[in-house]
C-alpha cells in the first residue's frame, strides 16, 4: 500500500504550509515483518522546487544510526537489532514523525501497513509465514467471522475501508513442518481501528434570522483530521432535495438577496476528491421572513363622487426588527404611473374627475431595491354628480306621488 503512504506524505506537506518535513515509508509497506525479512526505509521529502542533492540523517529510537542516503536498507532483519521507531531528517529540515518497525520472531504474522488507517483508504492485510516452510489453506476472519478462504492468495484487500469495518482481524494457515510430515495450523491477529477522515457535516446559516433581501450565507461545517489536513474536500448544497450548488471546493453557499422562495429544508454533502468517502448533513429548515407584508390598496371615501378629495393608501407592515427601514411607494392606474416612487404611502386627488376612475395598484420597494412587492388591483369608480341629483329628483317625485295617494285615500274614505 505504497500509495497510502504517499497520500499521507502529501497531506502532511499540505497541512504544514510547505515546511520540509519528511515522512518515513516502508517497502514493502508493512509495519510488522518476520525475522529474516528484508525491508527498505525511504525518507520522502516533499518539495515544490526541483530535486537537489541532499544529505540525510537516520535515527532509531531517537539515536543516530549509520546512513546518509535517502534509502536505508535492512537485510535479514533481526528482532533485537532492527525493531524500533525510525525517523529521518535532512540538513536544515524538520525531523520526521517516528514510524515503528516491528520485527517478530514467529512462524506466522498478520501484516498490516505501518501508517494510521483512515476511512476511504485502501487496506491490504497479508497472512505471512516464515519463508523456509510451505503453507496451505489460508483463511481470514473479522470478529471471528470468516471473510475469505484461499489456497494460493495470502492477502485480503479492501479498496475503500469504512469505519464500520474496524475490528479484530485474524488469519490462519496450515504450516507444513519437517518436510510436510508435520502440519500445524497457526494464526495471528491484528486490531484494525479505522479513523474518521472528517466529521459528519453540519449546516450553519448566517444571519440566524434571515429577512428577504438579506445576504444569506449557508456553510457546510466539517473538521478534517489534523494528520490529513491537506485532503481536498468537495461540497454540494440542496434545498428540499434539489441541488442549489453542485460539488466544488467551497464550503459556502451564498444568496445575495434572499427571497421568500429561498425558504426550505437545506442539506449539504461532503466528499473526497476521489469520492471514496461522502457524508450528508442533517436537514435544517431555513425560513426567510417577510421584510414587509404584501401591500394592499385602500381608498377613502369608500364611494367617491366627482369633485371629492380621494385618498388612495398603499398599506403594508414592516418586520418589527426592520421598523426603521425606509420604504418607497409608487401608484398606478390601469398600468400607468400616476405617482412615482417616494416615501409617502398615500396618493391624493384633490378634486376627483371621471377620468380618475380605473384599476389602481401600488408597489413598495426598499431604498436599495433589494425587495419590491406589488398589490392586487382595486377598481375605483368616480360617480357623476348629475347622476346623484337625478336620483334625488326621482326619489322626491315618487315620495310626492305616494303622499298624494295617501291623502286622496284618506279623504274618500272619510267621505263615504
For each residue, the residues with C-beta under 8 A, 3 or more apart:
1: 4 5 29 113 121 122 123 124
2: 5 6 25 27 29
3: 6 7 122
4: 1 7 8 29 113 115 121 122
5: 1 2 8 9 23 25 26 29 44 113 114 115
6: 2 3 9 10 25 44
7: 3 4 10 11 121
8: 4 5 11 12 23 115 116 227 228
9: 5 6 12 13 23 25 44 46
10: 6 7 13 14 46 230
11: 7 8 14 15 227 228 229 230 231
12: 8 9 15 16 21 23 46 227 230
13: 9 10 16 18 21 46 230
14: 10 11 17 229 230
15: 11 12 226 227 228 229 230
16: 12 13 19 21
17: 14
18: 13 48
19: 16 94
20: 45 46 47 90 92 93 94
21: 12 13 16 46 93 94 95 96
22: 43 44 45 46 88 89 90 93 94 95 96
23: 5 8 9 12 43 44 46 96 97
24: 41 42 43 44 86 87 88 96 97 98 99
25: 2 5 6 9 29 41 42 44 99
26: 5 29 30 31 39 40 41 42 99 101 114
27: 2 39 40 41 42
28: 39
29: 1 2 4 5 25 26 113 114
30: 26 33 39 111 112 113 114 126 128
31: 26 99 100 101 102 111 112 113 114 115
32: 101 102 103 104 109 111 112
33: 30 37 39 77 101 102 103 104 109 111 128
34: 37 103 104 105 106 109 128 129 130 131
35: 77 78 79 103 104 105
36: 76 77 78 130 131
37: 33 34 77 103 131
38: 73 74 75 76 77
39: 26 27 28 30 33 74 77 101
40: 26 27 71 72 73 74
41: 24 25 26 27 58 71 72 73 74 86 88 101
42: 24 25 26 27 70 71 72
43: 22 23 24 56 58 70 71 72 88 89 90 96
44: 5 6 9 22 23 24 25
45: 20 22 54 70 90 93
46: 9 10 12 13 20 21 22 23
47: 20 51
48: 18
49: 52
50:
51: 47
52: 49
53:
54: 45 70 90 91
55: 68 90 91
56: 43 67 68 69 70 88 89 90
57: 64 67 68 88 89 90 91
58: 41 43 64 65 66 67 72 86 87 88
59: 62 63 64 65 86 87 88 89 95
60: 63 65 84 85 86
61: 84 85
62: 59 85 87
63: 59 60
64: 57 58 59
65: 58 59 60 72
66: 58
67: 56 57 58 72
68: 55 56 57
69: 56 72
70: 42 43 45 54 56
71: 40 41 42 43
72: 40 41 42 43 58 65 67 69 86 88
73: 38 40 41
74: 38 39 40 41 77 82 101
75: 38
76: 36 38
77: 33 35 36 37 38 39 74 81 82 103
78: 35 36 81 82 103
79: 35 82 83 103 104 105
80: 83
81: 77 78
82: 74 77 78 79 101 103
83: 79 80 101 102 103
84: 60 61 100 101
85: 60 61 62 98 99 100
86: 24 41 58 59 60 72 98 99 100 101
87: 24 58 59 62 95 96 97 98 99
88: 22 24 41 43 56 57 58 59 72 95 96
89: 22 43 56 57 59 93 94 95 96
90: 20 22 43 45 54 55 56 57 93
91: 54 55 57
92: 20
93: 20 21 22 45 89 90
94: 19 20 21 22 89
95: 21 22 59 87 88 89
96: 21 22 23 24 43 87 88 89 99
97: 23 24 87
98: 24 85 86 87
99: 24 25 26 31 85 86 87 96 114 115
100: 31 84 85 86 114
101: 26 31 32 33 39 41 74 82 83 84 86 114
102: 31 32 33 83
103: 32 33 34 35 37 77 78 79 82 83
104: 32 33 34 35 79 109
105: 34 35 79
106: 34 109 130 188
107: 129 130 133 175 186
108: 127 128 129 130 135 171 173 175 186 187 188
109: 32 33 34 104 106 128 188
110: 125 126 127 128 169 170 171 188 189 190
111: 30 31 32 33 125 126 127 128
112: 30 31 32 123 125 190 192
113: 1 4 5 29 30 31 117 123 124
114: 5 26 29 30 31 99 100 101
115: 4 5 8 31 99
116: 8 195 227
117: 113 121 123 161 192 193 194 195
118: 121 194 195 196 197 225 228
119: 161 162 163 194 195 196 197 277
120: 160 161 162 197 272 274 276 277
121: 1 4 7 117 118 160 161 194 276
122: 1 3 4 157 158 159 160 161
123: 1 112 113 117 157 158 161 192
124: 1 113 155 156 157 158
125: 110 111 112 140 155 156 157 169 171 190 192
126: 30 110 111 154 155 156
127: 108 110 111 138 140 154 155 156 171 172 173 188
128: 30 33 34 108 109 110 111 154
129: 34 107 108 133 135 173 175 186
130: 34 36 106 107 108 133 175
131: 34 36 37
132:
133: 107 129 130 175 176 177
134: 175 176 180
135: 108 129 138 154 173 174 175 176
136: 151 173 174 176
137: 149 151 172 173 174
138: 127 135 149 150 151 153 154 171 172 173
139: 146 148 149 150 171 172 173
140: 125 127 146 147 148 149 156 169 170 171
141: 144 145 146 147 169 170 171 172
142: 145 147 165 167 168 169 170
143: 167 168
144: 141 168 170
145: 141 142
146: 139 140 141 149
147: 140 141 142 156
148: 139 140 153 156
149: 137 138 139 140 146
150: 138 139 153 154
151: 136 137 138
152:
153: 138 148 150
154: 126 127 128 135 138 150 173
155: 124 125 126 127
156: 124 125 126 127 140 147 148 169 171
157: 122 123 124 125
158: 122 123 124 161 165
159: 122
160: 120 121 122 276 277
161: 117 119 120 121 122 123 158 165 192 194
162: 119 120 165 194
163: 119 166 194 195 196
164:
165: 142 158 161 162 192 194
166: 163 192 193 194
167: 142 143 191 192
168: 142 143 144 189 190 191 192
169: 110 125 140 141 142 156 189 190 191 192
170: 110 140 141 142 144 187 188 189 190
171: 108 110 125 127 138 139 140 141 156 187 188
172: 127 137 138 139 141 185 186 187
173: 108 127 129 135 136 137 138 139 154 185 186 187
174: 135 136 137 183 184 185 186
175: 107 108 129 130 133 134 135 183 184 185 186
176: 133 134 135 136 179 180 182 183
177: 133 180 181 182 183 184
178: 181 182
179: 176
180: 134 176 177 183
181: 177 178
182: 176 177 178
183: 174 175 176 177 180
184: 174 175 177
185: 172 173 174 175
186: 107 108 129 172 173 174 175
187: 108 170 171 172 173
188: 106 108 109 110 127 170 171
189: 110 168 169 170
190: 110 112 125 168 169 170
191: 167 168 169
192: 112 117 123 125 161 165 166 167 168 169
193: 117 166
194: 117 118 119 121 161 162 163 165 166
195: 116 117 118 119 163 225
196: 118 119 163 199 225
197: 118 119 120 224 225 228 231 272 277
198: 201 222 223 224 225 231 233 270 277 279
199: 196 222 223
200: 222 279 281
201: 198 220 221 222 235 268 269 270 279 280 281
202: 220 221 222 281 282
203: 218 219 220 221 266 267 268 281 282 283 284
204: 218 219 221
205: 208 210 216 217 218 219 266 284 286
206: 216 217 219
207: 210 214 216
208: 205
209: 289 321
210: 205 207 214 216 258 262 286 287 288 289
211: 214 258 288 289 290 291 319 321 322
212: 257 258 259 260 288 289 290 291 371
213: 257 258 291 366 368 370 371
214: 207 210 211 257 258
215: 254 255 256 257 258
216: 205 206 207 210 254 255 258 262 286 288
217: 205 206 252 253 254
218: 203 204 205 237 252 253 254 255 266 268 286
219: 203 204 205 206 251 252 253
220: 201 202 203 235 237 251 252 253 268 269 270 281
221: 201 202 203 204 251
222: 198 199 200 201 202 233 251 270 279
223: 198 199
224: 197 198 228 229 231 233
225: 118 195 196 197 198 228 229
226: 15 229
227: 8 11 12 15 116
228: 8 11 15 118 197 224 225 231
229: 11 14 15 224 225 226
230: 10 11 12 13 14 15
231: 11 197 198 224 228 272 273
232: 249 272 273
233: 198 222 224 249 251 270 271 272 273
234: 247 248 249 270 271 272 273
235: 201 220 245 247 248 249 250 251 268 269 270
236: 243 245 246 247 268 269
237: 218 220 243 244 245 253 266 267 268
238: 241 242 243 244 266 267 268 269
239: 242 244 262 264 265 266
240: 264 265
241: 238 265
242: 238 239
243: 236 237 238 246
244: 237 238 239 253
245: 235 236 237 248 253
246: 236 243
247: 234 235 236 271
248: 234 235 245
249: 232 233 234 235
250: 235 253
251: 219 220 221 222 233 235 270
252: 217 218 219 220
253: 217 218 219 220 237 244 245 250 268
254: 215 216 217 218
255: 215 216 218 258 262
256: 215
257: 212 213 214 215 370 371
258: 210 211 212 213 214 215 216 255 262 288
259: 212 262 288 371
260: 212 263 288 290
261: 288
262: 210 216 239 255 258 259 286 288
263: 260 285 286 287 288
264: 239 240 285 286
265: 239 240 241 283 284 285
266: 203 205 218 237 238 239 283 284 285 286
267: 203 237 238 280 281 282 283 284
268: 201 203 218 220 235 236 237 238 253 280 281
269: 201 220 235 236 238 278 279 280 281
270: 198 201 220 222 233 234 235 251 278 279
271: 233 234 247 275 277 278 279
272: 120 197 231 232 233 234 275 276 277 278
273: 231 232 233 234
274: 120
275: 271 272 278
276: 120 121 160 272
277: 119 120 160 197 198 271 272
278: 269 270 271 272 275
279: 198 200 201 222 269 270 271
280: 201 267 268 269
281: 200 201 202 203 220 267 268 269 284
282: 202 203 267
283: 203 265 266 267
284: 203 205 265 266 267 281
285: 263 264 265 266
286: 205 210 216 218 262 263 264 266
287: 210 263
288: 210 211 212 216 258 259 260 261 262 263
289: 209 210 211 212 319
290: 211 212 260 293 319
291: 211 212 213 318 319 322 325 366 371
292: 295 316 317 318 319 322 325 327 364 371 373
293: 290 316 317
294: 316 373 375
295: 292 314 315 316 329 362 363 364 373 374 375
296: 314 315 316 375 376
297: 312 313 314 315 360 361 362 375 376 377 378
298: 312 313 315
299: 302 304 310 311 312 313 360 378 380
300: 310 311 313
301: 304 308 310
302: 299
303: 383
304: 299 301 308 310 352 356 380 381 382 383
305: 308 352 382 383 384 385 388
306: 351 352 353 354 382 383 384 385
307: 351 352 385
308: 301 304 305 351 352
309: 348 349 350 351 352
310: 299 300 301 304 348 349 352 356 380 382
311: 299 300 346 347 348
312: 297 298 299 331 346 347 348 349 360 362 380
313: 297 298 299 300 345 346 347
314: 295 296 297 329 331 345 346 347 362 363 364 375
315: 295 296 297 298 345
316: 292 293 294 295 296 327 345 364 373
317: 292 293
318: 291 292 322 323 325 327
319: 211 289 290 291 292 322 323
320: 323
321: 209 211
322: 211 291 292 318 319 325
323: 318 319 320
324:
325: 291 292 318 322 366 367
326: 343 366 367
327: 292 316 318 343 345 364 365 366 367
328: 341 342 343 364 365 366 367
329: 295 314 339 341 342 343 344 345 362 363 364
330: 337 339 340 341 342 362 363
331: 312 314 337 338 339 347 360 361 362
332: 335 336 337 338 360 361 362 363
333: 336 338 356 358 359 360
334: 358 359
335: 332 359 361
336: 332 333
337: 330 331 332 340
338: 331 332 333 347
339: 329 330 331 342 347
340: 330 337
341: 328 329 330 365
342: 328 329 330 339
343: 326 327 328 329
344: 329 347
345: 313 314 315 316 327 329 364
346: 311 312 313 314
347: 311 312 313 314 331 338 339 344 362
348: 309 310 311 312
349: 309 310 312 352 356
350: 309
351: 306 307 308 309
352: 304 305 306 307 308 309 310 349 356 382
353: 306 356 382
354: 306 357 382 384
355: 382
356: 304 310 333 349 352 353 380 382
357: 354 379 380 381 382
358: 333 334 379 380
359: 333 334 335 377 378 379
360: 297 299 312 331 332 333 377 378 379 380
361: 297 331 332 335 374 375 376 377 378
362: 295 297 312 314 329 330 331 332 347 374 375
363: 295 314 329 330 332 372 373 374 375
364: 292 295 314 316 327 328 329 345 372 373
365: 327 328 341 369 371 372 373
366: 213 291 325 326 327 328 369 370 371 372
367: 325 326 327 328
368: 213
369: 365 366 372
370: 213 257 366
371: 212 213 257 259 291 292 365 366
372: 363 364 365 366 369
373: 292 294 295 316 363 364 365
374: 295 361 362 363
375: 294 295 296 297 314 361 362 363 378
376: 296 297 361
377: 297 359 360 361
378: 297 299 359 360 361 375
379: 357 358 359 360
380: 299 304 310 312 356 357 358 360
381: 304 357
382: 304 305 306 310 352 353 354 355 356 357
383: 303 304 305 306 387 388
384: 305 306 354 387 388
385: 305 306 307 388 389
386: 389 390
387: 383 384 390 391
388: 305 383 384 385 391 392
389: 385 386 392 393
390: 386 387 393 394
391: 387 388 394 395
392: 388 389 395 396
393: 389 390 396 397
394: 390 391 397 398
395: 391 392 398 399
396: 392 393 399 400
397: 393 394 400 401
398: 394 395 401 402
399: 395 396 402 403
400: 396 397 403 404
401: 397 398 404 405
402: 398 399 405 406
403: 399 400 406 407
404: 400 401 407 408
405: 401 402 408 409
406: 402 403 409 410
407: 403 404 410 411
408: 404 405 411 412
409: 405 406 412 413
410: 406 407 413 414
411: 407 408 414 415
412: 408 409 415 416
413: 409 410 416
414: 410 411
415: 411 412
416: 412 413
